[in-house]
Amino acid sequence: MEQFIAFGIVGLSTAAIYAVIGSGLVLTYTTTGVFNFAHGAAGMISAFVYWQLTVGWGRPAPMAIVAVLLVFAPLFGLLFGKALAPTQGLGDAEKLVMTIALLSGLIVLARWIWNPNESRSLTRFFADKPSIDLGPVIITWHQALTMAVAVAVAAALRILLYRTRIGAEMRATVDDRALVGLTGADPRRANRIAWMLGIELAAIGGILIAPTVALDAAQLSLLIVSAYTAAIFGRLRNLPMTFAGAVVVGLLESYLTGYLPQNEYLPGLRLAAPALLLFVALLMFPHGRLRGRDRKLSPVPSPSINGSLAFAVVVVVAGLMLATMLTESDLITYGAMFAWGVIALSYVPLLGFAGQISLCQLSLAGVGAVAYAHLGPEGQWWALPAAMGIAGVVGAVVAVPALRLSGVYLALATAAFAVILDRWIFTLPSFEILGVRISLFDQGSVSLVGPDLFGMELDTTAEVTVFAAVCLAVAGLAVALLRRSRFGRRLIALRDSEAAYATLGGSLLAARVLVFALAAAIAGLGGALYGMQVRAVAPEQFNLVAGLPIFLIVTIAGLGAVGAGLFTGAVFAGPLNVIPVLWPGLQNLAQVLPALGGIAFGGGVLKDGAIASMRDEWLPMLRDRIVAPLLALLVLGLWGLRLIDVVDGWGFTFGVVAAVVAARVLHGVRARPAPDPAQVPVEWWGVRRPWTSDDEEVLDRAVATGS
């Protein structure tokens, strides 16, 4: 009994932290309508700042607490509010982009400032004081302080929201923002205060929990999963229920640690328990209308057949170029762009066409990679479609329980699924189900080889690169045809209005299961191709945090554009790898580029996506019947010169850039409209426009009349 109480005390102290963090999340969501995925990252940064002040610079703890909670956190909250203000006019997916960009960017920023290879820890508060002996159980002063802070936060929030004018304004803003402005109140001030308080609570939680865990950027940021669960208990709007949910999560984690049997299959369950509980809570609790849900969606272009075929040819030629010009080591790095492109392409039918938000596509790619590794140890050709089928089945399994979820709830469910795979399923040793032996990563890594296509073994990196390019081209062409098909039009209708789609006789279950399965199969293909490219993969390559930059780049490219796959692969495997090679000091800056792009997208800089802007800018030139063939011949000629070593890699690169610039100039000259004869001065006739026989008559008449 004493042990049970002891674990309960530990669970309650942890629950107190989750309650504090979760209440800040609920406060900002109910007031601003923005679900802040970066809430945990804000607490993580605050914990690192506190460590820097106390341990790094040796300042007294009270002074550091005052600096963090009264200076840094409020200013950080104002910055969050300023950055996230433009997202209120965007759709569900676009709203998430900014907060996910901030989450990814803050993790990279923390690793940039505080070297992750150096161990850091914080001392618990009042660690030098003897523990409090309550008879059957002993409580540390840190645990007592944590629970006292949670009670104080609950009381303070109650007083603020129901006993003060600003609290009334914040609650009224939730109901009708426009009406609040008519009463003379300032909704923007209420939002600013909500962001300041929300980040303040995240900072308190981060400082309290940091001494009990490793001071790691990703780990501290993902502790928010437990706070997400608590917030879902409160349906993202009820603070007392949020505190109750935090108690459930904290106790569950503590009792699993204390009483879960010790064997090789269950350690990961302890780590995945908050995500598993979050998934269950999302399915169990009814959810009302999403706060601030916006249905102003951008149209999805319908690609032409000729354009799709031309694009597929370009992808294959790009693969051939890389395979013939790069060394083996460079191909492993840069040739992976086609595999990453296939994984990114899985977002297009799922999120771009059907509007179904998923944050677990990279995890599904891991399913495809591990399935191919075990089914095709010698490169059997059938192992690749089988791996796609297995990944598709897993995607369908995700879709069925998540049928009743949408928007931020669906994003949370798929994020929880990714964490469950990463922390538990992928770490399992081999096991049997109904006599069938199932192996995953076998608590290590798995090796992959290129496929054997009917006697033609693709066993070199160059061959795998070309094969991946062909797969990306075929997959892109298939997605383009899907967009033009009847089912594609149904998916667009599903994105526009699920209720109207169901009212008109469409089956939501069938549509969502099919599109999730299709997207998962594409992701599984990309995961298998990536494994072939790098020869061996491990679970950490397919976790939630690793997949966030892909989601960001795809969104920046344009969710409905088939070219988003190649764009994402090129950015992910190109500049993000080239910049650190050319300028090693900019390695961290390169890693934060996707986050900066996501912030620019959320701010409206890339409102319609990068591909739409590129299409408007470059498509007229590519349709020029003189310029486009000349450009193609120049590029192919430079490729030939590179193959016979007349020019090196840099010569080829600069030559292509020069050819593109020259093509733009030539097209600009050809596309320049002919000048209006009425606007050309007489002294420039025959120079700026052709001389005509009528011009002489006009001049003679002018001289004769003296005009």
Protein Blocks (a to p, Z undefined) as FASTA:
>chain_A
ZZmmmmmmmmmmmmmmmmmmmmmmmmmmmmnopacfklmmmmmmmmmmmmmmmmmnopaf
klmmmmmmmmmmmmmmmmmmmmmmmmmmpcfklmmmmmmmmmmmmmmmmmmmmcckbccd
dddehklpccddehjaccdfklmmmmmmmmmmmmmmmmmmmmcfklmmmmmmmmommlmm
mnopafklmmmmmmmmmmmmmmmmmmmmmmmmccdfklmmmmmmmmmmmmmmnnopafkl
mmmmmmmmmmmmmmmmmmgccdfklmmmmmmmmmmmmmmmmmmpccdddehiafbdcddd
dddfklmmmmmmmmmmmmmmmmmmpcfklmmmmmmmmmmmmmmmmmmmmmmmnopacfkl
mmmmmmmmmmmmmmmmnopaklmmmmmmmmmmmmmmmmmmmmmgghjllmmmmmmmmmmm
mmmmmmpccddeehiacdfklopadddddddeehiacfbfklmmmmmmmmmmmmmmmmmm
mmmmmklmmmmmmmmomklmmmnopafklmmmmmmmmmmmmmmmmmmmmmmmnopacfkl
mcfklmmmmmmmmmmnopklmklmmmmmmmmmmmmmmmmmmmmmlmmmmmmmmmmmmmmm
mnomamnojklmmmmmmmmmmmpmklmmmmmmmmmmmmmmmmnomacfklmmmmmmmmmm
mmmmmmmmmmpccddfklpcfklgoklpccdfklmmmmmmmmmnoZZ
